[in-house]
């Protein structure tokens, strides 16, 4: 979790509370880390950290959006910010779709 905090600090994102969400509660086995954070303005943020070797495609964007919707149901909370920290190649159409849906995309390799 220290690595996530350092990544967020390097991108000028400061959270006063940050705790992990159990993937089993969401019913997924994906290799993804999910965190819930509260920033300095008391806005809740859902933070997804995804590392994979293959390209992130449009179908992956739909799956991630479905996972976010399930997170909202399980936690019974509507998040103001959606952040995806990624270390993988990104399809341009998937990237445009994610930005259109309100995601903030942060490349941790850059």
C-alpha positions as CSV (number, residue, x, y, z in Angstrom):
1,X,0.0,0.0,0.0
2,X,3.0,2.3,0.5
3,X,3.7,2.1,-3.2
4,X,0.2,3.2,-4.0
5,X,0.5,6.2,-1.6
6,X,3.8,7.2,-3.2
7,X,2.3,7.0,-6.7
8,X,-0.6,9.1,-5.6
9,X,1.7,11.7,-4.0
10,X,3.9,11.9,-7.1
11,X,0.8,12.8,-9.1
12,X,-0.2,15.4,-6.5
13,X,-3.2,13.4,-5.1
14,X,-3.4,13.5,-1.4
15,X,-5.9,11.4,0.6
16,X,-6.5,11.7,4.3
17,X,-8.0,8.2,4.4
18,X,-7.1,5.3,2.1
19,X,-8.0,1.6,2.7
20,X,-8.2,-1.4,0.5
21,X,-11.4,-3.1,-0.7
22,X,-11.5,-6.9,-0.6
23,X,-11.9,-8.3,-4.2
24,X,-13.9,-11.3,-2.9
25,X,-16.6,-9.0,-1.7
26,X,-17.0,-7.9,-5.3
27,X,-16.9,-11.4,-6.6
28,X,-13.9,-10.9,-8.9
29,X,-10.6,-12.8,-9.3
30,X,-8.9,-10.2,-11.5
31,X,-5.4,-9.2,-10.7
32,X,-6.4,-5.7,-9.6
33,X,-6.1,-3.7,-6.4
34,X,-9.0,-1.6,-5.3
35,X,-8.8,1.2,-2.8
36,X,-11.3,3.7,-1.3
37,X,-10.0,7.1,-0.4
38,X,-11.2,10.4,1.1
39,X,-9.3,13.5,-0.2
40,X,-8.8,16.7,1.6
41,X,-12.1,18.1,0.4
42,X,-14.0,15.1,1.8
43,X,-14.7,13.7,-1.6
44,X,-14.7,9.9,-1.9
45,X,-12.6,8.3,-4.6
46,X,-12.5,4.8,-6.0
47,X,-8.9,3.9,-6.9
48,X,-8.1,0.9,-9.1
49,X,-4.5,-0.2,-9.6
50,X,-4.1,-2.5,-12.6
51,X,-0.9,-4.0,-14.0
52,X,-0.9,-6.4,-16.9
53,X,1.3,-7.2,-19.9
54,X,-1.4,-7.3,-22.5
55,X,-3.1,-4.2,-24.0
56,X,-6.1,-2.7,-22.2
57,X,-9.0,-2.9,-24.7
58,X,-12.5,-1.6,-24.9
59,X,-14.0,-4.8,-23.5
60,X,-11.7,-4.3,-20.4
61,X,-13.1,-0.8,-20.0
62,X,-16.6,-2.3,-19.9
63,X,-15.5,-4.9,-17.4
64,X,-13.9,-2.2,-15.2
65,X,-17.0,-0.1,-15.3
66,X,-19.1,-3.1,-14.3
67,X,-16.7,-3.7,-11.4
68,X,-17.1,0.0,-10.3
69,X,-20.9,-0.3,-10.4
70,X,-20.7,-3.5,-8.2
71,X,-18.4,-1.6,-5.8
72,X,-21.0,1.2,-5.5
73,X,-23.6,-1.4,-4.7
74,X,-21.5,-3.3,-2.2
75,X,-20.2,-0.2,-0.4
76,X,-23.6,1.5,-0.8
77,X,-21.8,4.7,-1.7
78,X,-21.6,6.9,-4.8
79,X,-18.0,7.9,-5.5
80,X,-17.2,11.4,-6.7
81,X,-13.9,10.4,-8.4
82,X,-12.9,7.3,-10.3
83,X,-9.1,6.9,-10.7
84,X,-7.3,4.2,-12.6
85,X,-3.6,3.7,-12.0
86,X,-2.2,1.5,-14.8
87,X,1.1,0.1,-16.0
88,X,0.3,-1.4,-19.5
89,X,-0.3,-0.4,-23.1
90,X,-3.7,1.3,-23.6
91,X,-5.9,1.1,-26.6
92,X,-6.8,4.7,-27.8
93,X,-10.5,3.8,-28.1
94,X,-10.6,2.3,-24.6
95,X,-8.8,5.4,-23.3
96,X,-11.3,7.8,-24.9
97,X,-14.2,5.7,-23.6
98,X,-12.8,5.7,-20.0
99,X,-12.2,9.5,-20.1
100,X,-15.8,10.0,-21.5
101,X,-17.1,8.0,-18.5
102,X,-15.4,10.2,-16.1
103,X,-12.3,8.2,-15.2
104,X,-9.0,9.8,-14.4
105,X,-6.2,7.7,-16.0
106,X,-2.7,7.8,-14.5
107,X,0.2,6.0,-16.1
108,X,2.5,4.9,-13.3
109,X,5.3,4.0,-15.7
110,X,5.6,7.6,-16.9
